Amino acid sequence: MSSSLFGLVGLVPFMAVWVVAAVVAATRWSRHPVVSALVVTSAAIHALTMVAQVVLPMRLIDRGGSAMSMGLVSAGIGLVGMVGSVCLIVAAFIGRQESGSPAVSRLF
């Protein structure tokens, strides 16, 4: 258990990034509800998968898990993390204005 605790301590800076992302999204929820929901969902998924990547392999080792079971668990965690990444990518591009709009023209 001490090695998984040590592994979790190393995740603190990354967890802080996801917590800040979720807080910022929550504060902007009334202005951008869909984007905010996607960012909060992504942050939660990424935070959970980071913890799972540390804790689950240690639990499997403690219980005598095989390399195959660890591979399957890692693949599952990776797929769940991919869903979080897709949520974040969709949030970045959903509801964008057309390229000919005045808001975009002012930038260039």
N, C-alpha and C positions, 0 to 999 in steps of 0.2 A: 504494500500500500504506500510506503514512503516514496518509492520510485515514481508511482503515478502522481503523487502529490507534488513531487519535484517537477514532473512534466507539466502539471497544471500551472505551477508558478511561472513557468516560461511562457505560458499563453496569455498572461495578464495584459501585456501591451496590445496584443491583437484583440483580446476581448474588449478592451477599452475602446478601440476603434469601432467595433460593432455596437457597443452600448451608445456611443456618441451618435453614430448613424441613426440608431433607433430613436434616440431622444430628439434629434433634429427633425426626423421625419414625423414624429408625433406632434411636435410643435407646429408643423406646417400642414397638419392633417386637414384642417378646414379649408385651406386654399387648394390643396392637391391631394384629395383623399385616395385616389387609386394608386398614384405614385408612392404616397406615404405608406399605404398598406403593403405594397410590394417591397419597399425598403425595409420595413419592420419585419416582414416575413423572412426576407433574405438574411437580415441580421440575426434573427432567432435561429434560423437553420444553420448558419455558419457558426454561431456560438455553440450550438449543440453538437455539431459534427466535430468541432475542435476538441471538445471535451471527450466525445466518444472515441476519437482517434488515440487519445492517451489512455483512457480508462478501459475500454473493451479489450484491447490486446493484452493488457496486464491481467485482466480477469480470466481471459482464455488461457494464458500461460499458467496462472495459479490453479486452474481446473484441469490442466493437462490437455489443452486443446491442440489439435493437429495443425500443421502448416496449411492444410487445405481449408480448415475452418477459419483460420486467421485471414487467409486470402479472400474468402467469401465475405467475411465481416468487413474487411478493408474495401472491397469492391462495393458493398452495400453502402458504407459510409460515403464513399466517393460519389455514388449515384445521388444520394441525398444532398450532398454538398453541391452537386451539379444543378440540382433543382434550385438551390439558393442562389447560385450564380445566374441562372436563367431569369429568376425574379429580378435581380439587380439590373441585368442587361435590359429587360423589358421596361423597367422603371425609368431607365435612362432615355429611352426613345419613345415611350408612349406619349401621345398627346402633343407631339411637336408640331409647330406651325409649318406651313408650306414654305419652301425655300424662297419664294418670291414675296413673302410677307414683309411689311415694313420693319418689324422687330429684327429680322435677320439682316435686312439691308443696312440698317444702322451700324452693325458691327463691322461691315466692310466698306 
